[in-house]
Amino acid sequence: MVTNNSLKILSIESLNGQWIGKHKNYEIILAIKKNNKCSLEFRVTSSNEVENFNVECSIDNRKKPIRLL
């Protein structure tokens, strides 16, 4: 994966952790874990409503940009 600053290369392992984003009335949390495990959580920001998905995922580093499958 290439970042904007000085073409710094990141390792796939550096993607592990929680990634949080917002879209309209949702907070979206993607957690990338070891052993191809991922969880995706959608939170409605105006209420306490939460929807969770626990899945197996893989990261294809042969493509640019890197794909999350």
N, C-alpha and C positions, 0 to 999 in steps of 0.2 A: 504494500500500500504506500502510496506517495502522498506526502503532505504538501502544503503550499510553501513551506519555508525551506529553502535550499535543497529541495528534492530529497529530504530525509526519508530513508527507508525504515518502515516499522515492521516488526515481526508479527506473525499471525498470533502468537501468544499475547502480544500487547493489546489485542482486541478483547481479551477476557475481562469481564467486569460488567458494570451496569452502564447503559447508554440511555439517556432520558431526552425525550423531545416533546414538543407540544404541537398540536394541530387542532384548530378550531376550539371545541369545548373538551378536548381530550389531552391527557398527559399519557404518553406512550413510553413504557420502560422495557427495553430489551436487555436481558441478562445473558451474556455469553459465558458459559462455564466450560470446564475441562471435559474431556471424553465426549465431545459432540452433543452436549446438552445445552438447550437454550430455553428461556422462558420469555413470554411476551405478555405484558400486562397493559390493559387499557383502563384508565381511570377517567371518569367524568368529573371535570373540575368543579362543577356546580353542585355535585352531590357526592355521596360516599359509594356510588356504584362502581364496581370493579369487575373486569372480565379477565381471567387468566388462561394462558395456554402454555403447557409444558411439552416440548417437542425435542426430537433429535435434529440437529442441524449440521451442516458441513460448510466449510469455507473453501472456495475454489480459488486458489492463488495463481492459477495458470492464466486467468483472464485479467484484463485491466479495464476498468477498475475491478477490484476483487469482488466476487459474488458470494452472497450468503444464500445457501440453498436450504 
